[in-house]
Amino acid sequence: MLSFALEYQRAIDTLTGDRCHELRAYELCEREWVIVSQLCDDATQFFSCSTPNLATVIPAMDYINDCLSAQANDHTHSPAIKASLGLGKKTLNQYYSLTDSSEVYRIAMVLHPHHKLLYFRSAKWEQEWIDTAEELVRDEFE
């Protein structure tokens, strides 16, 4: 939808700018078009990937968290985008905490041939959390 709006920006501006159509309330200023462009670029990047499997949920959430954090510190974004990034990070953290209530995420990562415990170490998880993840797998399969 955003890419369509960007492609037809000129037509949309003409349509919403004409008083006879009574759409002036929906007319976007140049700053708002820049925001649409930024959102379109970011959304395209995130939604172009296939659906992650269980072992990639936590790494995907970590990646999104890193992106949100980096973008929140980018001073070229408008206050509206920065506020949205903050809300996105807050929402992501709520979902991240839900992974703690289900052991399957950590078990799936430890059993994944690519991740194992290396991911947790690379992500600088506390050693206690890494030990807990390893213990979960041992308890589940012993």
OpenMM code with the backbone's topology and positions (N, CA, C; nanometers):
from openmm import Vec3, app, unit

residues = "MET LEU SER PHE ALA LEU GLU TYR GLN ARG ALA ILE ASP THR LEU THR GLY ASP ARG CYS HIS GLU LEU ARG ALA TYR GLU LEU CYS GLU ARG GLU TRP VAL ILE VAL SER GLN LEU CYS ASP ASP ALA THR GLN PHE PHE SER CYS SER THR PRO ASN LEU ALA THR VAL ILE PRO ALA MET ASP TYR ILE ASN ASP CYS LEU SER ALA GLN ALA ASN ASP HIS THR HIS SER PRO ALA ILE LYS ALA SER LEU GLY LEU GLY LYS LYS THR LEU ASN GLN TYR TYR SER LEU THR ASP SER SER GLU VAL TYR ARG ILE ALA MET VAL LEU HIS PRO HIS HIS LYS LEU LEU TYR PHE ARG SER ALA LYS TRP GLU GLN GLU TRP ILE ASP THR ALA GLU GLU LEU VAL ARG ASP GLU PHE GLU".split()
positions = [
    Vec3(0.0823, -0.1188, 0.0000),
    Vec3(0.0000, 0.0000, 0.0000),
    Vec3(0.0869, 0.1255, 0.0000),
    Vec3(0.1914, 0.1260, 0.0847),
    Vec3(0.2792, 0.2428, 0.0889),
    Vec3(0.3550, 0.2591, -0.0415),
    Vec3(0.4006, 0.1473, -0.0993),
    Vec3(0.4740, 0.1574, -0.2255),
    Vec3(0.3824, 0.2083, -0.3364),
    Vec3(0.2552, 0.1681, -0.3336),
    Vec3(0.1579, 0.2187, -0.4306),
    Vec3(0.1407, 0.3697, -0.4141),
    Vec3(0.1265, 0.4140, -0.2895),
    Vec3(0.1094, 0.5573, -0.2628),
    Vec3(0.2306, 0.6362, -0.3107),
    Vec3(0.3498, 0.5827, -0.2884),
    Vec3(0.4705, 0.6521, -0.3338),
    Vec3(0.4783, 0.6564, -0.4859),
    Vec3(0.4392, 0.5469, -0.5489),
    Vec3(0.4419, 0.5419, -0.6953),
    Vec3(0.3433, 0.6420, -0.7559),
    Vec3(0.2308, 0.6606, -0.6901),
    Vec3(0.1270, 0.7506, -0.7416),
    Vec3(0.1155, 0.8783, -0.6583),
    Vec3(0.2254, 0.9202, -0.5992),
    Vec3(0.2260, 1.0388, -0.5132),
    Vec3(0.1714, 1.1618, -0.5857),
    Vec3(0.2138, 1.1816, -0.7074),
    Vec3(0.1696, 1.3004, -0.7829),
    Vec3(0.0176, 1.2994, -0.8025),
    Vec3(-0.0356, 1.1842, -0.8395),
    Vec3(-0.1804, 1.1735, -0.8602),
    Vec3(-0.2555, 1.1915, -0.7284),
    Vec3(-0.2022, 1.1349, -0.6214),
    Vec3(-0.2660, 1.1481, -0.4897),
    Vec3(-0.2647, 1.2937, -0.4453),
    Vec3(-0.1515, 1.3614, -0.4656),
    Vec3(-0.1433, 1.5039, -0.4311),
    Vec3(-0.2452, 1.5855, -0.5101),
    Vec3(-0.2588, 1.5551, -0.6378),
    Vec3(-0.3549, 1.6273, -0.7222),
    Vec3(-0.4977, 1.6020, -0.6746),
    Vec3(-0.5286, 1.4774, -0.6477),
    Vec3(-0.6635, 1.4396, -0.6050),
    Vec3(-0.6998, 1.5002, -0.4698),
    Vec3(-0.6092, 1.4897, -0.3728),
    Vec3(-0.6398, 1.5405, -0.2385),
    Vec3(-0.6280, 1.6926, -0.2305),
    Vec3(-0.5544, 1.7519, -0.3224),
    Vec3(-0.5363, 1.8970, -0.3205),
    Vec3(-0.6492, 1.9737, -0.3867),
    Vec3(-0.7348, 1.9055, -0.4593),
    Vec3(-0.8450, 1.9705, -0.5306),
    Vec3(-0.9655, 1.9827, -0.4373),
    Vec3(-1.0077, 2.1059, -0.4115),
    Vec3(-1.1188, 2.1313, -0.3183),
    Vec3(-1.2486, 2.0623, -0.3584),
    Vec3(-1.2731, 2.0482, -0.4864),
    Vec3(-1.4017, 1.9924, -0.5297),
    Vec3(-1.4188, 1.8460, -0.4878),
    Vec3(-1.3103, 1.7768, -0.4587),
    Vec3(-1.3196, 1.6368, -0.4157),
    Vec3(-1.3405, 1.6233, -0.2648),
    Vec3(-1.3250, 1.7336, -0.1925),
    Vec3(-1.3408, 1.7369, -0.0470),
    Vec3(-1.2510, 1.6338, 0.0238),
    Vec3(-1.1269, 1.6269, -0.0219),
    Vec3(-1.0300, 1.5344, 0.0369),
    Vec3(-0.9099, 1.6075, 0.0961),
    Vec3(-0.9216, 1.7379, 0.1153),
    Vec3(-0.8084, 1.8177, 0.1629),
    Vec3(-0.7583, 1.7703, 0.3001),
    Vec3(-0.8458, 1.7150, 0.3803),
    Vec3(-0.8051, 1.6664, 0.5130),
    Vec3(-0.7049, 1.5507, 0.5020),
    Vec3(-0.7022, 1.4849, 0.3867),
    Vec3(-0.6132, 1.3703, 0.3663),
    Vec3(-0.4865, 1.4062, 0.2891),
    Vec3(-0.4707, 1.5328, 0.2561),
    Vec3(-0.3540, 1.5779, 0.1805),
    Vec3(-0.2287, 1.5682, 0.2677),
    Vec3(-0.1215, 1.5144, 0.2119),
    Vec3(0.0042, 1.4997, 0.2847),
    Vec3(0.1001, 1.6119, 0.2471),
    Vec3(0.1680, 1.6651, 0.3481),
    Vec3(0.2715, 1.7648, 0.3212),
    Vec3(0.4008, 1.6907, 0.2841),
    Vec3(0.5008, 1.7652, 0.2418),
    Vec3(0.6271, 1.7038, 0.1985),
    Vec3(0.6910, 1.6205, 0.3109),
    Vec3(0.6871, 1.6721, 0.4338),
    Vec3(0.7438, 1.6002, 0.5484),
    Vec3(0.6733, 1.4657, 0.5683),
    Vec3(0.5424, 1.4630, 0.5506),
    Vec3(0.4664, 1.3388, 0.5660),
    Vec3(0.5001, 1.2388, 0.4551),
    Vec3(0.5268, 1.2882, 0.3343),
    Vec3(0.5679, 1.1993, 0.2261),
    Vec3(0.7049, 1.1372, 0.2560),
    Vec3(0.7928, 1.2136, 0.3200),
    Vec3(0.9239, 1.1599, 0.3597),
    Vec3(0.9035, 1.0471, 0.4605),
    Vec3(0.8120, 1.0663, 0.5543),
    Vec3(0.7817, 0.9626, 0.6540),
    Vec3(0.7268, 0.8379, 0.5852),
    Vec3(0.6376, 0.8566, 0.4880),
    Vec3(0.5829, 0.7427, 0.4130),
    Vec3(0.6963, 0.6658, 0.3457),
    Vec3(0.7892, 0.7384, 0.2874),
    Vec3(0.9030, 0.6751, 0.2202),
    Vec3(0.9895, 0.5963, 0.3187),
    Vec3(1.0172, 0.6547, 0.4345),
    Vec3(1.0981, 0.5860, 0.5361),
    Vec3(1.0279, 0.4593, 0.5848),
    Vec3(0.8988, 0.4706, 0.6111),
    Vec3(0.8233, 0.3541, 0.6575),
    Vec3(0.8193, 0.2450, 0.5515),
    Vec3(0.8036, 0.2850, 0.4269),
    Vec3(0.7979, 0.1880, 0.3175),
    Vec3(0.9297, 0.1125, 0.3062),
    Vec3(1.0413, 0.1843, 0.3139),
    Vec3(1.1730, 0.1198, 0.3052),
    Vec3(1.1928, 0.0200, 0.4186),
    Vec3(1.1615, 0.0621, 0.5404),
    Vec3(1.1809, -0.0249, 0.6565),
    Vec3(1.0858, -0.1445, 0.6538),
    Vec3(0.9602, -0.1203, 0.6196),
    Vec3(0.8615, -0.2286, 0.6161),
    Vec3(0.8966, -0.3304, 0.5081),
    Vec3(0.9433, -0.2824, 0.3935),
    Vec3(0.9814, -0.3732, 0.2855),
    Vec3(1.0932, -0.4654, 0.3303),
    Vec3(1.1899, -0.4104, 0.4001),
    Vec3(1.3025, -0.4910, 0.4478),
    Vec3(1.2555, -0.6000, 0.5443),
    Vec3(1.1682, -0.5652, 0.6371),
    Vec3(1.1250, -0.6622, 0.7377),
    Vec3(1.0270, -0.7651, 0.6834),
    Vec3(0.9376, -0.7243, 0.5929),
    Vec3(0.8342, -0.8157, 0.5476),
    Vec3(0.8727, -0.8951, 0.4238),
    Vec3(0.9904, -0.8705, 0.3672),
    Vec3(1.0310, -0.9433, 0.2475),
    Vec3(1.0865, -1.0814, 0.2805),
    Vec3(1.1132, -1.1082, 0.4058),
    Vec3(1.1663, -1.2385, 0.4473),
    Vec3(1.0524, -1.3370, 0.4675),
    Vec3(1.0852, -1.4649, 0.4549),
    Vec3(0.9834, -1.5667, 0.4797),
    Vec3(0.9583, -1.5777, 0.6303),
    Vec3(0.8538, -1.6444, 0.6656),
    Vec3(0.8177, -1.6601, 0.8059),
    Vec3(0.9252, -1.7405, 0.8790),
    Vec3(0.9712, -1.6922, 0.9934),
    Vec3(1.0777, -1.7639, 1.0644),
    Vec3(1.0259, -1.8904, 1.1317),
    Vec3(1.1157, -1.9883, 1.1449),
    Vec3(1.0781, -2.1063, 1.2215),
    Vec3(1.1113, -2.0807, 1.3679),
    Vec3(1.0796, -2.1749, 1.4516),
    Vec3(1.0914, -2.1562, 1.5966),
    Vec3(1.2322, -2.1176, 1.6411),
    Vec3(1.3334, -2.1788, 1.5809),
    Vec3(1.4713, -2.1520, 1.6221),
    Vec3(1.5204, -2.0145, 1.5786),
    Vec3(1.4480, -1.9492, 1.4896),
    Vec3(1.4918, -1.8163, 1.4449),
    Vec3(1.4110, -1.7032, 1.5072),
    Vec3(1.3156, -1.7361, 1.5923),
    Vec3(1.2323, -1.6321, 1.6536),
    Vec3(1.3161, -1.5377, 1.7396),
    Vec3(1.3951, -1.5910, 1.8315),
    Vec3(1.4743, -1.5051, 1.9205),
    Vec3(1.5798, -1.4269, 1.8423),
    Vec3(1.6550, -1.4900, 1.7497),
    Vec3(1.7485, -1.4093, 1.6702),
    Vec3(1.6782, -1.3007, 1.5878),
    Vec3(1.5601, -1.3316, 1.5348),
    Vec3(1.4860, -1.2303, 1.4591),
    Vec3(1.4442, -1.1155, 1.5504),
    Vec3(1.3996, -1.1486, 1.6703),
    Vec3(1.3609, -1.0443, 1.7658),
    Vec3(1.4825, -0.9614, 1.8071),
    Vec3(1.5968, -1.0263, 1.8238),
    Vec3(1.7195, -0.9528, 1.8564),
    Vec3(1.7576, -0.8583, 1.7427),
    Vec3(1.7438, -0.9061, 1.6191),
    Vec3(1.7758, -0.8241, 1.5024),
    Vec3(1.6830, -0.7023, 1.4949),
    Vec3(1.5539, -0.7261, 1.5127),
    Vec3(1.4572, -0.6157, 1.5097),
    Vec3(1.4870, -0.5171, 1.6216),
    Vec3(1.5201, -0.5673, 1.7395),
    Vec3(1.5546, -0.4811, 1.8523),
    Vec3(1.6761, -0.3943, 1.8193),
    Vec3(1.7788, -0.4556, 1.7598),
    Vec3(1.8982, -0.3794, 1.7213),
    Vec3(1.8640, -0.2711, 1.6195),
    Vec3(1.7796, -0.3057, 1.5218),
    Vec3(1.7390, -0.2077, 1.4198),
    Vec3(1.6587, -0.0937, 1.4817),
    Vec3(1.5640, -0.1279, 1.5675),
    Vec3(1.4837, -0.0241, 1.6327),
    Vec3(1.5711, 0.0673, 1.7175),
    Vec3(1.6657, 0.0095, 1.7892),
    Vec3(1.7555, 0.0893, 1.8735),
    Vec3(1.8405, 0.1827, 1.7892),
    Vec3(1.8952, 0.1304, 1.6802),
    Vec3(1.9794, 0.2130, 1.5927),
    Vec3(1.8986, 0.3255, 1.5292),
    Vec3(1.7790, 0.2927, 1.4824),
    Vec3(1.6959, 0.3943, 1.4174),
    Vec3(1.6466, 0.4988, 1.5172),
    Vec3(1.6214, 0.4581, 1.6404),
    Vec3(1.5752, 0.5527, 1.7431),
    Vec3(1.6813, 0.6578, 1.7723),
    Vec3(1.8078, 0.6222, 1.7513),
    Vec3(1.9175, 0.7166, 1.7741),
    Vec3(1.9525, 0.7983, 1.6502),
    Vec3(1.8827, 0.7734, 1.5392),
    Vec3(1.9068, 0.8468, 1.4149),
    Vec3(1.8332, 0.9805, 1.4217),
    Vec3(1.9084, 1.0885, 1.4233),
    Vec3(1.8498, 1.2215, 1.4413),
    Vec3(1.7845, 1.2766, 1.3148),
    Vec3(1.7915, 1.2028, 1.2035),
    Vec3(1.7270, 1.2506, 1.0811),
    Vec3(1.5785, 1.2157, 1.0779),
    Vec3(1.5355, 1.1257, 1.1657),
    Vec3(1.3940, 1.0876, 1.1681),
    Vec3(1.3106, 1.1946, 1.2381),
    Vec3(1.1876, 1.2051, 1.1931),
    Vec3(1.0948, 1.3001, 1.2546),
    Vec3(1.0560, 1.2513, 1.3941),
    Vec3(1.0055, 1.3408, 1.4787),
    Vec3(0.9604, 1.2995, 1.6125),
    Vec3(0.8539, 1.1898, 1.6077),
    Vec3(0.7682, 1.1936, 1.5058),
    Vec3(0.6636, 1.0909, 1.4946),
    Vec3(0.7251, 0.9532, 1.4713),
    Vec3(0.8268, 0.9465, 1.3856),
    Vec3(0.8937, 0.8191, 1.3590),
    Vec3(0.9666, 0.7722, 1.4846),
    Vec3(1.0340, 0.8643, 1.5536),
    Vec3(1.1057, 0.8272, 1.6764),
    Vec3(1.0090, 0.7734, 1.7817),
    Vec3(0.8931, 0.8366, 1.7947),
    Vec3(0.7931, 0.7890, 1.8908),
    Vec3(0.7437, 0.6499, 1.8514),
    Vec3(0.7225, 0.6294, 1.7221),
    Vec3(0.6783, 0.4983, 1.6739),
    Vec3(0.7835, 0.3915, 1.6997),
    Vec3(0.9099, 0.4273, 1.6796),
    Vec3(1.0183, 0.3331, 1.7074),
    Vec3(1.0211, 0.2956, 1.8555),
    Vec3(0.9998, 0.3938, 1.9416),
    Vec3(0.9961, 0.3669, 2.0852),
    Vec3(0.8823, 0.2739, 2.1226),
    Vec3(0.7653, 0.2967, 2.0633),
    Vec3(0.6512, 0.2082, 2.0897),
    Vec3(0.6766, 0.0680, 2.0350),
    Vec3(0.7409, 0.0623, 1.9185),
    Vec3(0.7749, -0.0675, 1.8606),
    Vec3(0.8686, -0.1455, 1.9505),
    Vec3(0.9674, -0.0762, 2.0054),
    Vec3(1.0644, -0.1406, 2.0954),
    Vec3(0.9952, -0.1884, 2.2232),
    Vec3(0.9046, -0.1075, 2.2751),
    Vec3(0.8312, -0.1454, 2.3962),
    Vec3(0.7454, -0.2700, 2.3698),
    Vec3(0.6775, -0.2717, 2.2555),
    Vec3(0.5943, -0.3862, 2.2192),
    Vec3(0.6797, -0.5107, 2.1987),
    Vec3(0.7929, -0.4941, 2.1298),
    Vec3(0.8835, -0.6066, 2.1080),
    Vec3(0.9318, -0.6644, 2.2406),
    Vec3(0.9643, -0.5791, 2.3346),
    Vec3(1.0107, -0.6257, 2.4660),
    Vec3(0.9027, -0.7048, 2.5395),
    Vec3(0.7765, -0.6657, 2.5210),
    Vec3(0.6671, -0.7419, 2.5828),
    Vec3(0.6615, -0.8832, 2.5249),
    Vec3(0.6760, -0.8929, 2.3919),
    Vec3(0.6750, -1.0250, 2.3288),
    Vec3(0.7999, -1.1043, 2.3652),
    Vec3(0.9122, -1.0348, 2.3753),
    Vec3(1.0368, -1.1020, 2.4130),
    Vec3(1.0219, -1.1657, 2.5512),
    Vec3(0.9605, -1.0940, 2.6436),
    Vec3(0.9436, -1.1492, 2.7786),
    Vec3(0.8509, -1.2709, 2.7777),
    Vec3(0.7607, -1.2777, 2.6810),
    Vec3(0.6726, -1.3947, 2.6712),
    Vec3(0.7500, -1.5202, 2.6320),
    Vec3(0.8626, -1.5040, 2.5615),
    Vec3(0.9420, -1.6222, 2.5255),
    Vec3(1.0012, -1.6880, 2.6495),
    Vec3(1.0169, -1.6110, 2.7567),
    Vec3(1.0677, -1.6685, 2.8821),
    Vec3(0.9690, -1.7672, 2.9439),
    Vec3(0.8408, -1.7478, 2.9164),
    Vec3(0.7400, -1.8357, 2.9759),
    Vec3(0.7239, -1.9658, 2.8975),
    Vec3(0.7894, -1.9751, 2.7836),
    Vec3(0.7835, -2.0979, 2.7046),
    Vec3(0.9254, -2.1478, 2.6790),
    Vec3(0.9528, -2.2668, 2.7232),
    Vec3(1.0870, -2.3231, 2.7116),
    Vec3(1.1214, -2.3642, 2.5690),
    Vec3(1.0203, -2.3803, 2.4841),
    Vec3(1.0453, -2.4352, 2.3503),
    Vec3(1.1374, -2.3471, 2.2661),
    Vec3(1.1342, -2.2164, 2.2853),
    Vec3(1.2207, -2.1283, 2.2060),
    Vec3(1.3674, -2.1564, 2.2346),
    Vec3(1.4009, -2.1630, 2.3618),
    Vec3(1.5410, -2.1881, 2.3987),
    Vec3(1.5828, -2.3302, 2.3623),
    Vec3(1.4938, -2.4256, 2.3819),
    Vec3(1.5255, -2.5640, 2.3456),
    Vec3(1.5492, -2.5740, 2.1949),
    Vec3(1.4625, -2.5125, 2.1158),
    Vec3(1.4775, -2.5167, 1.9698),
    Vec3(1.6096, -2.4549, 1.9259),
    Vec3(1.6507, -2.3480, 1.9898),
    Vec3(1.7769, -2.2845, 1.9530),
    Vec3(1.8964, -2.3710, 1.9910),
    Vec3(1.8926, -2.4310, 2.1081),
    Vec3(2.0042, -2.5161, 2.1516),
    Vec3(2.0156, -2.6380, 2.0602),
    Vec3(1.9030, -2.6916, 2.0148),
    Vec3(1.9053, -2.8093, 1.9278),
    Vec3(1.9343, -2.7751, 1.7821),
    Vec3(1.9185, -2.6493, 1.7439),
    Vec3(1.9424, -2.6089, 1.6050),
    Vec3(2.0913, -2.6231, 1.5732),
    Vec3(2.1258, -2.6925, 1.4626),
    Vec3(2.2672, -2.7171, 1.4332),
    Vec3(2.3499, -2.5895, 1.4129),
    Vec3(2.2876, -2.4846, 1.3682),
    Vec3(2.3607, -2.3594, 1.3455),
    Vec3(2.3788, -2.2789, 1.4741),
    Vec3(2.2783, -2.2793, 1.5598),
    Vec3(2.2822, -2.1943, 1.6794),
    Vec3(2.3528, -2.2603, 1.7975),
    Vec3(2.2961, -2.3701, 1.8444),
    Vec3(2.3415, -2.4350, 1.9679),
    Vec3(2.3575, -2.3297, 2.0783),
    Vec3(2.4547, -2.3429, 2.1643),
    Vec3(2.4751, -2.2439, 2.2709),
    Vec3(2.5566, -2.1241, 2.2224),
    Vec3(2.6161, -2.1374, 2.1041),
    Vec3(2.7004, -2.0305, 2.0505),
    Vec3(2.6228, -1.9002, 2.0322),
    Vec3(2.4966, -1.9110, 1.9891),
    Vec3(2.4186, -1.7882, 1.9692),
    Vec3(2.4069, -1.7095, 2.0992),
    Vec3(2.3753, -1.7784, 2.2060),
    Vec3(2.3572, -1.7112, 2.3349),
    Vec3(2.4864, -1.6437, 2.3802),
    Vec3(2.5975, -1.7123, 2.3563),
    Vec3(2.7269, -1.6524, 2.3939),
    Vec3(2.7576, -1.5318, 2.3062),
    Vec3(2.7341, -1.5459, 2.1758),
    Vec3(2.7596, -1.4349, 2.0822),
    Vec3(2.6716, -1.3146, 2.1130),
    Vec3(2.5491, -1.3413, 2.1579),
    Vec3(2.4554, -1.2338, 2.1916),
    Vec3(2.4814, -1.1781, 2.3312),
    Vec3(2.5858, -1.2310, 2.3960),
    Vec3(2.6278, -1.1845, 2.5285),
    Vec3(2.5197, -1.2030, 2.6354),
    Vec3(2.4522, -1.3187, 2.6281),
    Vec3(2.3581, -1.3524, 2.7341),
    Vec3(2.4382, -1.3788, 2.8608),
    Vec3(2.3769, -1.3560, 2.9737),
    Vec3(2.4419, -1.3865, 3.1011),
    Vec3(2.4648, -1.5373, 3.1096),
    Vec3(2.5759, -1.5771, 3.1701),
    Vec3(2.6108, -1.7189, 3.1790),
    Vec3(2.5005, -1.7993, 3.2479),
    Vec3(2.4358, -1.7396, 3.3458),
    Vec3(2.3262, -1.8082, 3.4160),
    Vec3(2.2128, -1.8432, 3.3194),
    Vec3(2.1815, -1.7524, 3.2256),
    Vec3(2.0760, -1.7780, 3.1276),
    Vec3(2.1176, -1.8892, 3.0315),
    Vec3(2.2458, -1.8882, 2.9925),
    Vec3(2.2972, -1.9920, 2.9028),
    Vec3(2.2904, -2.1277, 2.9718),
    Vec3(2.3314, -2.1317, 3.0972),
    Vec3(2.3255, -2.2565, 3.1741),
    Vec3(2.1821, -2.3064, 3.1861),
    Vec3(2.0884, -2.2142, 3.2056),
    Vec3(1.9465, -2.2516, 3.2155),
    Vec3(1.8978, -2.3112, 3.0842),
    Vec3(1.9366, -2.2513, 2.9718),
    Vec3(1.8963, -2.3029, 2.8407),
    Vec3(1.9499, -2.4441, 2.8198),
    Vec3(2.0753, -2.4656, 2.8555),
    Vec3(2.1354, -2.5987, 2.8418),
    Vec3(2.0658, -2.6989, 2.9344),
    Vec3(2.0360, -2.6557, 3.0534),
    Vec3(1.9688, -2.7414, 3.1514),
    Vec3(1.8279, -2.7792, 3.1048),
    Vec3(1.7583, -2.6863, 3.0412),
    Vec3(1.6243, -2.7144, 2.9886),
    Vec3(1.6280, -2.8307, 2.8905),
    Vec3(1.7274, -2.8290, 2.8023),
    Vec3(1.7390, -2.9356, 2.7021),
    Vec3(1.7714, -3.0684, 2.7697),
    Vec3(1.8644, -3.0658, 2.8622),
    Vec3(1.9020, -3.1896, 2.9324),
    Vec3(1.7818, -3.2474, 3.0082),
    Vec3(1.7081, -3.1624, 3.0782),
    Vec3(1.5912, -3.2085, 3.1541),
    Vec3(1.4837, -3.2648, 3.0616),
    Vec3(1.4660, -3.2025, 2.9474),
    Vec3(1.3619, -3.2445, 2.8539),
    Vec3(1.3909, -3.3814, 2.7932),
    Vec3(1.5178, -3.4097, 2.7685),
    Vec3(1.5513, -3.5314, 2.6942),
    Vec3(1.6195, -3.6396, 2.7769),
    Vec3(1.6320, -3.6213, 2.9052),
    Vec3(1.6888, -3.7275, 2.9894),
    Vec3(1.5795, -3.8105, 3.0516),
] * unit.nanometer
topology = app.Topology()
chain = topology.addChain("A")
for resn in residues:
    res = topology.addResidue(resn, chain)
    for name in ("N", "CA", "C"):
        topology.addAtom(name, app.Element.getBySymbol(name[0]), res)
